[in-house]
Amino acid sequence: MPGFREHITGSTIVGIGYGTAAWYVGEIPPLTCLLGAGLCSVAGMLPDLDSGPGIPLKESVAFAAAVVPVMLLPRLQQISMPSEALILVCAAIYLTIRFGVTFLLKKFAVHRGMFHSVPSAAIAGLSAFLIFSSEEPMRRYFVASAVVLGFLTHLILDEIWSVKLGMFGPKIKKSFGTAVKFMGNEAWANIVTYLLVIILGAL
């Protein structure tokens, strides 16, 4: 299966292409295009949050812990929160993601479970849409779609690597079909995943 380097390289190339196309064709502002390209690149690591303690988990959680509070700042400022409270809330969000999410992932996540699935890509995109604040809906859709695209790039690379070309034709590995999927083997994981899709979609 592709490693960290292949995944981050693939999603970065896709992100640069998507950001460039959005600026050239879709007339999305350059800074928003840069943000989308960066998020697409990082989203290429997200499915491997279920791979246990390693570079994808460490780097993705650290990035999310730093970036999510910053992306939430405009929303927090809209409710006229005092500066002290704003700092405390951002710090709480950072600590929750950095340590709380890491603990939960290490304890409950199963490699090639529902983290490697299309509905999980939808969860990532919906989360980005809700977190990112902009008066122009198109910018929010662009950022969300960039995250989904990076996530799906990871899944597609996993499936490509599960087909090995041999002298007598392609050989399908056992891992084929475990990345781009809509359902996993664990019923509770399927239920939780689709509940999150419904809840985030309703918000």
CORKA-V633827 format. One record per residue. N is the residue number from 1. RES is the residue in one letter. PHI is phi as a letter, one per 20 degrees, with the letter a starting at -180 (none if undefined). Layout:
n->N res->RES phi->PHI
n->N res->RES phi->PHI
//
This chain:
n->1 res->M phi->none
n->2 res->P phi->f
n->3 res->G phi->e
n->4 res->F phi->g
n->5 res->R phi->f
n->6 res->E phi->f
n->7 res->H phi->f
n->8 res->I phi->f
n->9 res->T phi->f
n->10 res->G phi->f
n->11 res->S phi->f
n->12 res->T phi->f
n->13 res->I phi->f
n->14 res->V phi->f
n->15 res->G phi->f
n->16 res->I phi->f
n->17 res->G phi->f
n->18 res->Y phi->f
n->19 res->G phi->f
n->20 res->T phi->f
n->21 res->A phi->f
n->22 res->A phi->f
n->23 res->W phi->f
n->24 res->Y phi->f
n->25 res->V phi->d
n->26 res->G phi->e
n->27 res->E phi->l
n->28 res->I phi->f
n->29 res->P phi->g
n->30 res->P phi->g
n->31 res->L phi->f
n->32 res->T phi->f
n->33 res->C phi->f
n->34 res->L phi->f
n->35 res->L phi->f
n->36 res->G phi->f
n->37 res->A phi->f
n->38 res->G phi->f
n->39 res->L phi->f
n->40 res->C phi->f
n->41 res->S phi->f
n->42 res->V phi->f
n->43 res->A phi->f
n->44 res->G phi->f
n->45 res->M phi->e
n->46 res->L phi->g
n->47 res->P phi->g
n->48 res->D phi->e
n->49 res->L phi->f
n->50 res->D phi->e
n->51 res->S phi->e
n->52 res->G phi->n
n->53 res->P phi->f
n->54 res->G phi->a
n->55 res->I phi->f
n->56 res->P phi->g
n->57 res->L phi->f
n->58 res->K phi->f
n->59 res->E phi->f
n->60 res->S phi->f
n->61 res->V phi->f
n->62 res->A phi->f
n->63 res->F phi->f
n->64 res->A phi->f
n->65 res->A phi->f
n->66 res->A phi->e
n->67 res->V phi->e
n->68 res->V phi->g
n->69 res->P phi->g
n->70 res->V phi->f
n->71 res->M phi->f
n->72 res->L phi->e
n->73 res->L phi->g
n->74 res->P phi->g
n->75 res->R phi->f
n->76 res->L phi->f
n->77 res->Q phi->f
n->78 res->Q phi->f
n->79 res->I phi->e
n->80 res->S phi->l
n->81 res->M phi->e
n->82 res->P phi->g
n->83 res->S phi->g
n->84 res->E phi->f
n->85 res->A phi->f
n->86 res->L phi->f
n->87 res->I phi->f
n->88 res->L phi->f
n->89 res->V phi->f
n->90 res->C phi->f
n->91 res->A phi->f
n->92 res->A phi->f
n->93 res->I phi->f
n->94 res->Y phi->g
n->95 res->L phi->f
n->96 res->T phi->f
n->97 res->I phi->f
n->98 res->R phi->f
n->99 res->F phi->d
n->100 res->G phi->f
n->101 res->V phi->f
n->102 res->T phi->g
n->103 res->F phi->f
n->104 res->L phi->f
n->105 res->L phi->f
n->106 res->K phi->f
n->107 res->K phi->e
n->108 res->F phi->d
n->109 res->A phi->f
n->110 res->V phi->d
n->111 res->H phi->f
n->112 res->R phi->m
n->113 res->G phi->e
n->114 res->M phi->f
n->115 res->F phi->f
n->116 res->H phi->e
n->117 res->S phi->b
n->118 res->V phi->f
n->119 res->P phi->f
n->120 res->S phi->f
n->121 res->A phi->f
n->122 res->A phi->f
n->123 res->I phi->f
n->124 res->A phi->f
n->125 res->G phi->f
n->126 res->L phi->f
n->127 res->S phi->f
n->128 res->A phi->f
n->129 res->F phi->f
n->130 res->L phi->f
n->131 res->I phi->f
n->132 res->F phi->f
n->133 res->S phi->d
n->134 res->S phi->b
n->135 res->E phi->f
n->136 res->E phi->d
n->137 res->P phi->g
n->138 res->M phi->f
n->139 res->R phi->f
n->140 res->R phi->f
n->141 res->Y phi->f
n->142 res->F phi->f
n->143 res->V phi->f
n->144 res->A phi->f
n->145 res->S phi->f
n->146 res->A phi->f
n->147 res->V phi->f
n->148 res->V phi->f
n->149 res->L phi->f
n->150 res->G phi->f
n->151 res->F phi->f
n->152 res->L phi->f
n->153 res->T phi->g
n->154 res->H phi->f
n->155 res->L phi->f
n->156 res->I phi->f
n->157 res->L phi->f
n->158 res->D phi->g
n->159 res->E phi->f
n->160 res->I phi->f
n->161 res->W phi->f
n->162 res->S phi->e
n->163 res->V phi->d
n->164 res->K phi->d
n->165 res->L phi->e
n->166 res->G phi->c
n->167 res->M phi->f
n->168 res->F phi->d
n->169 res->G phi->o
n->170 res->P phi->f
n->171 res->K phi->d
n->172 res->I phi->e
n->173 res->K phi->e
n->174 res->K phi->f
n->175 res->S phi->f
n->176 res->F phi->f
n->177 res->G phi->n
n->178 res->T phi->e
n->179 res->A phi->d
n->180 res->V phi->e
n->181 res->K phi->b
n->182 res->F phi->d
n->183 res->M phi->c
n->184 res->G phi->d
n->185 res->N phi->e
n->186 res->E phi->e
n->187 res->A phi->f
n->188 res->W phi->f
n->189 res->A phi->f
n->190 res->N phi->f
n->191 res->I phi->f
n->192 res->V phi->f
n->193 res->T phi->f
n->194 res->Y phi->f
n->195 res->L phi->f
n->196 res->L phi->f
n->197 res->V phi->f
n->198 res->I phi->f
n->199 res->I phi->f
n->200 res->L phi->f
n->201 res->G phi->f
n->202 res->A phi->f
n->203 res->L phi->f
//
